[in-house]
Amino acid sequence: MAVAVADAGGRHPDSLRDQQIGRAIALVHRDPAPNWTVASLAMAVGMSRSAFAARFSQLVGEPAVRYVTRWKMHAALMWLKEENAALSEIASRLGYESEAAFSRAFKRFVGISPGAARRREPRALHNAAVLPNGRTCVSIAHHMRSPPDIAS
């Protein structure tokens, strides 16, 4: 199932103008389920792994695998809040082998469990949170910011 892409106010305009990186982002947005890796994305857009990794990070501002994870968690949060989708369904849509694996990844990335995210008011999800590893206070909104519109 494709995920609707929301406007991010021009957050990654250079990445979208870049034919290969823009195409890689579009692939992830259209189908977040595959286990996208730097190698698989690079191959899909006809680049070497190292050149793709460097250009993606330069243009997008974060490594490709982190972007993929952020996009998956953004999609999961949308499905939790807007569709009230079951965790097993979300896990399947996003390519996780089990509901437990998805729940662990969600909590590790977002800082709260999927169930807690579903119950919270949308505004509460944008407050500061401590990452599970205890490193720093970060805004969940930073992780969940919608990637830019992709011209199909």
Order of alpha helices (4+ residues) and beta strands (2+ residues): alpha-alpha-alpha-alpha-alpha-alpha-alpha-alpha-beta-beta-alpha
